[in-house]
Amino acid sequence: MISKDYLSPWAKNVSPSPTLAVDAKAKALKAAGEDVCGFGAGEPDFDTPEFIKEACAQALTEGRTKYAPAAGIPDLRLALAEQYKDYGVLGEANPAQVVVSPGGKYSCYLAILATCGPGDEVIIPAPYWVSYPEMVKLAGAIPKVIFAGDDQDFKVTAAQIEEALTPATKLIILNSPSNPTGSLYGREETEEIIELACRKDLLIMSDEIYEYLLYDGSIHHRPASFSSEAADRVITVSGFSKTFSMTGWRLGTLVANPSISKAVASLQSQTTSNATTFSQYGALAALQNWSKAMGAVNEMLVHFDRRRMKLLDGLNAIAGCSCLRSQGAFYLFPSIAELGISSEDFSNQLLEKEKVAVVSGHAFGADGYVRLSYATSDEVIEEGLLRIEKFCDELK
């Protein structure tokens, strides 16, 4: 038996992903024959567009199975640089400012790891994506959480951020559209936060993984596109997972000023080497056939939008639940505070008694709420709402 404690402080202090844990538990119950209504998954329930899969298969056939440059294959980085130039994020199409990584999650981690270290503080608006605080801690930095409830549409203000600043503050994390709430920062709200970052000499990590999943005519504003100084301070993170239903392909992107992108590429070269080579050719096909790719996305959005409204109306019809109308992503984040039960107890008991899987708001820094993904079928939404209503009625 090993007598010493060999685990590092990082391994001891990091928490496993609660969203993945809920999804795994729901799948295990299904495998055991249980009839589970799963609202926990953070991935589209559609297949990757066929032409993207074909490009990947062709790359395999052609033997593109070897190491690639750490920052990504040149054609993909160039295509991304040209796209971000068109968006106003880059002044010129400079592939050196682009890094392709094994997933948007890893892009976020590398952005934090490349810029933050022991003693640095990172502002994290809550409700937050579950991995942000853990990534900050893994970098040896200190997460500083600022909360905005549904009375603020789950969006923190520049004034809130400024009040939380200390001389140790290094980075602000923004996620718009948001996981878990689906909220979207408007142009003026974003401008105020950028102005603050410039005035206080801070960096911003803008996680834009849901940038194309928008509803009701909403517009996504890229913080790095607002000015040349913003472009220098903002690290833009995105990827192909959510937009093109490519979660298992593990392809994330990062765009930053040259010194940060170079550091990110160096870190990646010493950790994962590169994102899977042949997967990158599938992503390249999406960029080279953009109208075709977005046609598939828009078709997916028709279904998401219908499900969004069905789930929203159903939740708001349940006594004790209240839910804001999301503007992006594929989540709703209803309040269950009136039911007099913690979000963890609510989600655990709901799964145990009614076989409905949701994620506790506690995981997102927001007790009193739960997250439901509508990246599931209409039938699951309809049956799940019936079971949730039954469960809530029994709590009274």
C-alpha positions in Angstrom: 0.0 0.0 0.0 1.2 3.5 -0.8 1.9 5.3 2.5 2.5 8.8 1.2 0.0 11.3 -0.1 1.1 11.6 -3.7 -1.7 13.8 -5.0 -0.8 17.3 -5.9 -2.5 20.4 -4.5 -4.1 20.9 -7.9 -5.5 17.3 -8.0 -6.9 17.7 -4.5 -8.6 21.0 -5.0 -10.1 20.6 -8.4 -13.7 19.4 -8.6 -15.0 17.1 -11.3 -17.4 18.5 -13.9 -20.9 18.4 -12.5 -22.6 18.7 -15.9 -20.7 15.7 -17.2 -21.5 13.8 -14.0 -25.2 14.4 -14.4 -25.1 13.4 -18.0 -23.2 10.2 -17.2 -25.6 9.3 -14.4 -28.6 9.8 -16.7 -27.0 7.6 -19.4 -26.2 4.9 -16.8 -29.8 4.9 -15.7 -31.0 4.6 -19.3 -28.5 1.7 -19.9 -30.1 0.0 -16.8 -33.5 0.2 -18.5 -34.9 3.3 -16.7 -37.0 5.8 -18.6 -35.0 9.0 -18.1 -35.8 12.4 -19.4 -32.4 14.0 -19.8 -32.0 17.8 -19.7 -28.4 17.7 -18.6 -26.4 17.4 -21.8 -24.6 20.4 -23.2 -24.4 19.2 -26.7 -26.7 19.4 -29.8 -28.7 16.2 -30.4 -28.1 16.5 -34.2 -25.4 14.7 -36.2 -22.4 16.6 -37.6 -23.2 17.8 -41.2 -22.4 15.1 -43.7 -20.0 17.1 -45.8 -17.9 17.9 -42.7 -17.7 14.2 -41.9 -16.8 13.4 -45.5 -13.9 15.9 -45.4 -12.6 14.2 -42.3 -12.9 10.8 -43.9 -11.1 12.0 -47.0 -8.3 13.3 -44.8 -8.0 9.8 -43.2 -8.0 8.2 -46.6 -5.2 10.5 -47.7 -3.1 9.6 -44.7 -3.4 12.9 -42.9 -2.9 11.1 -39.6 0.5 12.5 -38.5 1.5 15.3 -36.2 0.3 18.7 -37.2 1.8 22.1 -36.1 1.0 22.7 -32.5 -1.2 25.8 -33.3 -3.1 24.0 -36.0 -2.9 23.2 -39.7 -1.9 26.3 -41.7 -5.0 26.3 -44.0 -7.4 26.2 -41.0 -5.6 28.9 -39.1 -5.5 31.1 -42.3 -9.3 30.5 -42.9 -10.0 31.4 -39.3 -7.8 34.5 -39.5 -9.7 35.7 -42.6 -13.0 35.1 -40.9 -12.0 37.0 -37.8 -10.7 39.8 -40.0 -14.1 40.1 -41.6 -15.6 40.2 -38.1 -13.3 43.1 -37.1 -11.5 41.1 -34.5 -8.2 41.1 -36.4 -6.9 44.2 -38.2 -5.4 41.9 -40.8 -5.7 38.1 -41.5 -2.7 37.0 -39.3 -2.7 33.3 -38.7 0.0 33.7 -36.1 -2.7 35.1 -33.8 -4.9 32.0 -34.1 -4.5 28.7 -32.2 -6.6 25.6 -32.8 -6.8 23.4 -29.7 -8.4 20.1 -28.6 -11.7 21.7 -27.7 -13.1 25.0 -26.6 -12.6 24.0 -23.0 -8.9 23.6 -23.5 -8.8 26.9 -25.3 -10.3 28.5 -22.2 -7.8 26.8 -20.0 -4.8 27.8 -22.1 -6.0 31.4 -22.2 -6.1 31.5 -18.4 -2.9 29.5 -18.0 -1.0 31.8 -20.4 -2.0 35.0 -18.6 -2.6 34.2 -14.9 -0.5 32.8 -12.1 -0.3 32.6 -8.4 -1.7 35.7 -6.7 -3.6 37.0 -9.7 -7.3 37.5 -9.4 -9.8 36.6 -12.1 -13.3 38.2 -12.2 -15.9 35.5 -13.0 -19.6 36.6 -13.4 -22.1 34.2 -12.0 -24.0 32.2 -13.1 -20.9 30.9 -14.7 -19.9 27.9 -16.7 -18.8 25.3 -14.2 -15.2 25.0 -15.4 -14.1 28.6 -15.1 -13.3 28.7 -11.4 -11.6 25.3 -11.5 -9.4 26.4 -14.5 -8.4 29.6 -12.6 -7.5 27.5 -9.5 -5.5 25.1 -11.7 -3.4 28.1 -12.9 -2.7 29.0 -9.3 -4.8 32.1 -9.5 -7.8 33.2 -7.4 -11.4 33.2 -8.8 -13.4 36.2 -7.7 -17.1 35.6 -8.4 -19.7 38.4 -9.0 -23.3 37.4 -9.0 -26.1 38.7 -11.2 -29.6 37.2 -10.8 -32.6 37.0 -13.1 -33.5 40.6 -12.0 -30.4 41.6 -14.0 -31.0 39.1 -16.8 -28.1 37.2 -15.3 -25.6 39.9 -16.6 -23.1 41.8 -14.4 -22.5 45.5 -14.9 -19.3 47.3 -15.4 -20.0 49.0 -12.1 -20.2 45.6 -10.3 -16.9 44.6 -11.8 -15.2 47.8 -10.9 -16.3 47.5 -7.3 -14.7 44.1 -7.1 -11.3 45.1 -8.6 -8.1 45.0 -6.6 -4.5 45.6 -7.5 -4.3 41.8 -8.1 -7.0 41.7 -10.7 -5.6 40.4 -14.0 -8.5 39.0 -16.1 -12.2 39.3 -16.6 -14.1 36.4 -18.1 -17.2 37.0 -20.3 -19.4 34.3 -21.8 -22.0 35.6 -24.2 -24.3 33.9 -25.1 -24.1 32.3 -21.7 -24.0 28.8 -20.4 -26.0 28.2 -18.2 -28.5 31.1 -18.8 -28.6 31.8 -22.5 -28.3 35.5 -21.7 -26.6 37.8 -24.2 -24.7 41.0 -23.5 -25.8 44.0 -25.5 -23.5 46.4 -27.3 -23.7 49.1 -24.7 -23.2 46.7 -21.8 -20.2 45.2 -23.6 -18.7 48.6 -24.4 -18.8 49.6 -20.8 -16.9 46.5 -19.7 -14.3 47.0 -22.4 -13.9 50.7 -21.4 -13.3 49.5 -17.8 -10.7 46.9 -18.9 -8.8 49.5 -21.0 -8.9 52.1 -18.2 -7.7 49.6 -15.5 -5.2 47.8 -17.8 -7.0 44.4 -17.6 -7.4 41.5 -20.0 -10.7 39.9 -21.1 -11.3 36.3 -22.0 -14.4 36.3 -24.2 -15.9 32.8 -24.5 -18.0 32.9 -27.6 -18.6 29.1 -28.2 -22.4 29.8 -28.6 -21.9 32.8 -30.9 -24.1 31.4 -33.8 -26.9 30.0 -31.7 -29.2 33.0 -31.4 -32.9 33.6 -31.3 -35.5 36.5 -31.7 -33.2 38.4 -34.0 -30.5 38.8 -31.3 -27.1 40.0 -32.3 -23.8 38.7 -30.9 -21.2 41.5 -30.2 -17.6 40.4 -30.3 -15.7 42.4 -27.7 -12.4 42.3 -29.6 -14.1 44.0 -32.6 -14.9 47.2 -30.8 -11.5 48.9 -31.1 -7.8 48.2 -31.7 -7.1 48.5 -28.0 -9.9 46.0 -27.3 -8.5 43.6 -29.9 -5.1 43.8 -28.0 -6.7 43.1 -24.6 -9.4 40.5 -25.6 -8.7 36.8 -25.9 -11.5 35.4 -28.1 -12.3 31.7 -27.5 -14.7 29.7 -29.6 -14.8 26.4 -31.4 -16.8 24.1 -33.7 -18.5 21.9 -31.0 -21.8 23.6 -30.5 -22.3 25.4 -33.8 -21.8 22.3 -36.0 -22.6 19.6 -33.5 -19.0 18.5 -33.3 -18.6 18.0 -29.6 -16.7 14.8 -29.9 -14.3 16.2 -32.5 -12.6 18.3 -29.8 -11.8 21.4 -31.8 -11.5 24.8 -30.1 -10.2 28.1 -31.4 -8.4 31.0 -29.8 -7.5 34.5 -31.2 -5.3 36.9 -29.3 -2.6 39.4 -29.6 0.7 37.9 -30.9 2.5 37.6 -27.6 -0.5 35.7 -26.0 -1.2 33.5 -29.0 2.5 32.6 -29.1 2.5 31.6 -25.4 -0.7 29.6 -25.9 0.9 27.7 -28.8 4.0 27.0 -26.7 1.9 25.7 -23.8 -0.1 23.5 -26.2 3.1 22.1 -27.8 4.2 20.9 -24.4 0.9 19.4 -23.3 -1.3 18.0 -26.1 1.0 18.6 -29.1 -1.9 19.5 -31.4 -5.6 19.0 -32.0 -6.4 15.8 -33.9 -5.0 16.3 -37.4 -7.8 14.8 -39.5 -10.5 16.5 -37.4 -9.1 19.8 -38.4 -9.8 19.0 -42.1 -13.5 18.6 -41.2 -13.4 22.0 -39.6 -11.7 23.5 -42.6 -14.5 22.2 -44.9 -17.0 24.0 -42.7 -15.2 27.3 -43.2 -14.6 26.8 -46.9 -18.3 26.0 -47.4 -19.7 28.5 -45.0 -23.1 29.1 -46.6 -23.7 25.3 -46.6 -22.5 25.0 -43.1 -24.7 27.8 -41.8 -27.6 26.3 -43.7 -27.2 23.2 -41.4 -27.0 25.5 -38.4 -30.1 27.4 -39.3 -32.0 24.2 -39.8 -30.9 23.1 -36.3 -31.9 26.5 -34.9 -35.5 26.0 -36.1 -35.8 23.0 -33.9 -34.0 24.6 -31.0 -36.2 27.6 -31.1 -39.4 25.6 -31.1 -38.1 23.5 -28.1 -37.0 26.7 -26.3 -40.5 28.1 -26.4 -42.1 24.8 -25.5 -39.9 24.3 -22.5 -40.1 28.0 -21.5 -43.9 28.1 -21.5 -44.1 24.8 -19.7 -41.7 25.8 -16.9 -43.5 29.1 -16.4 -46.8 27.3 -16.1 -45.5 25.3 -13.1 -46.3 26.9 -9.7 -43.1 27.7 -7.9 -41.0 28.0 -11.1 -40.1 31.2 -13.0 -37.9 31.4 -16.1 -36.5 34.1 -18.2 -36.6 33.8 -22.0 -33.1 32.9 -23.2 -31.5 34.7 -26.2 -28.8 32.2 -27.2 -27.2 28.8 -26.6 -29.7 25.9 -25.8 -30.3 26.3 -22.1 -33.0 27.6 -19.8 -32.2 28.5 -16.2 -35.4 28.7 -14.1 -35.6 29.9 -10.5 -37.0 27.3 -8.1 -36.4 29.5 -5.0 -40.1 29.7 -4.2 -40.2 25.9 -3.7 -38.1 26.1 -0.5 -35.6 23.5 -1.5 -31.9 23.9 -2.5 -31.0 23.4 -6.1 -28.9 20.4 -5.3 -31.7 18.6 -3.4 -34.1 19.6 -6.1 -32.0 18.0 -8.9 -31.0 14.9 -6.9 -34.6 14.2 -5.8 -36.0 14.9 -9.2 -33.7 12.4 -10.8 -34.3 9.8 -8.1 -38.1 10.1 -7.9 -39.2 11.2 -11.4 -36.1 10.1 -13.5 -35.6 13.7 -14.8 -32.0 14.9 -15.1 -31.3 18.6 -14.7 -28.2 20.3 -13.4 -28.1 22.1 -10.0 -27.6 25.8 -10.1 -25.1 25.4 -7.3 -22.7 24.0 -9.9 -22.9 27.4 -11.7 -22.6 29.5 -8.6 -26.3 30.1 -8.4 -28.2 28.2 -5.8 -32.0 28.5 -6.2 -31.8 27.8 -10.0 -31.4 24.7 -12.2 -30.2 24.3 -15.7 -32.2 22.5 -18.4 -30.9 21.9 -21.9 -33.4 21.9 -24.7 -30.9 20.1 -27.0 -33.3 17.1 -26.7 -36.4 15.9 -28.4 -39.9 17.4 -28.2 -41.1 14.1 -26.7 -38.6 14.3 -23.9 -39.5 18.0 -23.2 -43.2 17.2 -23.0 -42.8 14.2 -20.8 -40.2 15.9 -18.7 -42.4 18.9 -18.0 -45.2 16.6 -16.8 -42.8 14.9 -14.4 -41.3 18.2 -13.2 -44.8 19.6 -12.5 -45.7 16.4 -10.6 -42.6 16.7 -8.5 -43.1 20.4 -7.8 -46.7 19.8 -6.7 -45.5 17.2 -4.2 -43.1 19.6 -2.7 -45.9 22.0 -1.6 
